[in-house]
Amino acid sequence: MSILLIQSHYQDPFSMNPPAFAEAAAQGKLITVREMELTEAHFAAASGLITTTHLDQIGFLRYAPAVASFLGRGGRWIFNGHMLRPILPELGAYIPMPQPKRADFVQVRQFDHPVFTGIDQRMLETNRGVAGFYGRGHNPMPPGAVAINTFGSAAVPVDWIWARPAGGEILSHAGNEFWGCGDDPDIKKQLAGRVIAWLAGELNR
């Protein structure tokens, strides 16, 4: 079993992704499949799944049974972006923050998930001094989900983890891929490595 990275753009996938992903691919832990070439068999062979902000969510709906089966076997999925076409009935559509100001982008760690353990979340608030790249809203949390990182005094759950009652886990991040945010290359490297480790089952919640 391996981690499936769905490539939803035409650039070399590793030109936009960190070295940890290339290392995982070289080790056979991760396979990249272009969205146009995706089949149900890819989900059947996967134990982890990465989807990016570029995912064609309308087209992805055709794989709803395969995704449910993947999760039912205990698969782990990291969803990045705005959930606009929820693939499972428990999931909801993205909710943007209304007219956010800088204070609304302050990040607070609510749950010490192993992907983020020891990471100073404030280091991810800005890219080159500009806030908002990490996210500007949230994907609604299904019943039983736990907020990991929140925005501002309203505690907007930009990152959450859901241990699905029927099996599997979804880590939702309502923004650009979080391992590409911030300006500290060491933190980006740490996050990318932990993404691979968590999806491979080497880190537990």
C-alpha positions as CSV (number, residue, x, y, z in Angstrom):
1,M,0.0,0.0,0.0
2,S,1.2,3.5,-0.8
3,I,0.3,7.2,-0.6
4,L,-1.6,8.5,-3.6
5,L,-0.9,12.1,-4.6
6,I,-3.4,13.3,-7.2
7,Q,-1.8,15.6,-9.6
8,S,-4.3,18.2,-10.7
9,H,-2.1,20.4,-12.8
10,Y,0.3,19.9,-15.7
11,Q,3.6,21.0,-14.0
12,D,6.1,18.4,-12.7
13,P,4.5,17.5,-9.4
14,F,7.8,17.7,-7.6
15,S,8.5,21.2,-8.9
16,M,5.7,22.4,-6.7
17,N,6.2,19.9,-3.8
18,P,8.9,19.6,-1.2
19,P,11.9,17.2,-1.4
20,A,10.3,14.9,1.2
21,F,7.7,14.0,-1.4
22,A,10.3,13.1,-4.0
23,E,12.2,11.0,-1.4
24,A,8.9,9.2,-0.6
25,A,8.3,8.5,-4.3
26,A,11.9,7.2,-4.7
27,Q,11.3,4.9,-1.7
28,G,8.0,3.6,-3.2
29,K,5.9,5.2,-0.4
30,L,4.2,7.7,-2.7
31,I,2.8,7.5,-6.2
32,T,1.7,10.5,-8.3
33,V,-1.2,10.1,-10.7
34,R,-2.5,12.7,-13.0
35,E,-6.1,13.4,-12.4
36,M,-7.1,12.5,-16.0
37,E,-5.5,9.1,-15.5
38,L,-7.1,8.3,-12.2
39,T,-9.0,5.1,-11.7
40,E,-10.7,3.3,-8.8
41,A,-7.9,0.9,-8.7
42,H,-5.6,3.6,-7.5
43,F,-7.7,4.1,-4.4
44,A,-7.8,0.4,-3.8
45,A,-4.0,0.3,-3.7
46,A,-3.6,3.3,-1.4
47,S,-3.4,3.7,2.3
48,G,-2.9,7.5,2.2
49,L,-4.3,10.2,-0.1
50,I,-3.3,13.8,-0.8
51,T,-5.5,16.2,-2.8
52,T,-4.5,19.7,-3.6
53,T,-6.2,23.1,-4.0
54,H,-6.2,22.3,-7.8
55,L,-8.5,19.3,-7.5
56,D,-11.4,19.2,-10.0
57,Q,-14.0,18.5,-7.3
58,I,-16.8,18.0,-9.7
59,G,-14.9,15.3,-11.6
60,F,-13.8,13.8,-8.3
61,L,-17.4,13.1,-7.3
62,R,-17.3,10.1,-9.6
63,Y,-14.9,8.4,-7.2
64,A,-17.2,8.8,-4.1
65,P,-17.7,5.0,-3.6
66,A,-13.9,4.4,-4.1
67,V,-13.1,7.2,-1.5
68,A,-15.6,5.8,1.0
69,S,-14.1,2.3,0.5
70,F,-10.6,3.7,0.9
71,L,-11.5,5.4,4.2
72,G,-13.4,2.4,5.3
73,R,-10.2,0.3,5.2
74,G,-8.6,2.9,7.5
75,G,-7.1,5.2,4.9
76,R,-5.9,8.7,5.8
77,W,-6.7,11.7,3.5
78,I,-5.3,15.2,3.6
79,F,-7.6,17.5,1.8
80,N,-6.3,21.0,0.9
81,G,-8.5,23.8,-0.4
82,H,-12.0,25.0,-0.3
83,M,-14.5,22.1,-0.1
84,L,-17.0,23.1,-2.8
85,R,-18.4,19.7,-3.8
86,P,-18.4,17.5,-0.7
87,I,-17.8,13.9,-1.6
88,L,-19.2,12.5,1.6
89,P,-22.6,13.3,3.0
90,E,-21.2,14.4,6.4
91,L,-19.0,17.1,4.8
92,G,-20.1,20.6,4.1
93,A,-19.2,23.4,1.7
94,Y,-16.5,26.0,2.5
95,I,-17.4,29.1,4.5
96,P,-15.2,32.2,3.9
97,M,-14.5,34.6,6.7
98,P,-16.5,37.9,6.2
99,Q,-14.1,40.8,5.5
100,P,-11.2,39.5,7.6
101,K,-8.6,41.9,9.1
102,R,-5.1,41.1,10.1
103,A,-6.1,40.1,13.7
104,D,-8.5,37.5,12.2
105,F,-5.5,35.6,10.7
106,V,-3.8,35.0,14.0
107,Q,-3.4,31.3,14.4
108,V,-4.0,29.3,17.6
109,R,-3.2,25.7,18.2
110,Q,-6.2,23.9,19.7
111,F,-5.2,20.3,19.4
112,D,-1.6,18.9,19.3
113,H,-1.9,16.7,16.2
114,P,1.4,14.9,15.4
115,V,1.7,16.6,12.0
116,F,1.9,20.0,13.8
117,T,3.5,19.0,17.1
118,G,6.2,21.5,18.1
119,I,5.6,23.8,15.1
120,D,5.1,27.4,16.0
121,Q,1.9,28.1,14.1
122,R,2.5,31.8,14.1
123,M,5.4,31.2,11.7
124,L,2.8,30.1,9.1
125,E,0.6,33.2,9.4
126,T,2.4,35.2,6.7
127,N,4.3,34.7,3.4
128,R,6.8,37.6,2.9
129,G,4.9,39.5,5.5
130,V,1.5,39.2,3.9
131,A,-1.3,37.3,5.8
132,G,-4.0,35.2,4.3
133,F,-2.1,32.6,2.2
134,Y,-2.7,29.9,4.9
135,G,-6.4,30.3,4.6
136,R,-9.3,32.7,4.7
137,G,-12.1,30.5,6.0
138,H,-13.0,26.9,6.9
139,N,-14.5,23.7,5.7
140,P,-17.3,22.9,8.2
141,M,-16.4,20.2,10.7
142,P,-18.5,17.1,10.7
143,P,-19.8,15.8,14.0
144,G,-16.9,14.3,16.0
145,A,-14.2,16.3,14.2
146,V,-11.6,18.1,16.3
147,A,-10.2,21.6,15.4
148,I,-6.3,21.6,15.2
149,N,-5.6,25.2,14.2
150,T,-8.0,28.1,14.4
151,F,-8.1,31.7,13.2
152,G,-8.6,34.7,15.5
153,S,-11.0,35.3,18.3
154,A,-13.8,33.6,16.4
155,A,-11.8,30.4,16.5
156,V,-12.4,29.6,12.8
157,P,-11.3,26.0,12.3
158,V,-8.9,26.2,9.3
159,D,-7.4,22.8,10.1
160,W,-9.3,19.9,11.6
161,I,-9.1,16.2,12.0
162,W,-12.0,13.8,11.7
163,A,-11.8,10.1,12.7
164,R,-14.7,8.9,10.6
165,P,-17.1,6.5,12.5
166,A,-17.2,4.2,9.4
167,G,-13.4,4.1,9.3
168,G,-10.5,6.3,8.2
169,E,-9.4,9.8,9.0
170,I,-9.6,13.1,7.1
171,L,-7.3,16.1,7.9
172,S,-8.9,19.1,6.3
173,H,-6.9,22.3,5.6
174,A,-9.0,25.1,4.1
175,G,-6.3,26.8,2.1
176,N,-3.2,26.4,0.1
177,E,-1.1,23.4,0.9
178,F,0.1,24.1,4.5
179,W,3.5,22.6,3.9
180,G,4.2,25.4,1.4
181,C,3.1,28.3,3.8
182,G,5.3,30.6,5.8
183,D,8.9,31.7,5.1
184,D,10.9,29.2,7.1
185,P,12.3,26.4,4.9
186,D,13.0,24.2,7.9
187,I,9.4,24.3,9.1
188,K,8.2,23.5,5.5
189,K,10.5,20.6,5.4
190,Q,9.3,19.4,8.8
191,L,5.7,19.6,7.8
192,A,6.2,17.8,4.5
193,G,8.0,15.0,6.2
194,R,5.3,14.6,8.8
195,V,2.6,14.6,6.1
196,I,4.3,11.6,4.6
197,A,4.8,9.9,8.0
198,W,1.2,10.4,9.1
199,L,-0.2,9.2,5.8
200,A,2.0,6.1,6.0
201,G,0.7,5.3,9.4
202,E,4.1,6.1,11.1
203,L,2.6,8.9,13.3
204,N,-0.5,8.3,15.3
205,R,-3.1,10.8,16.4
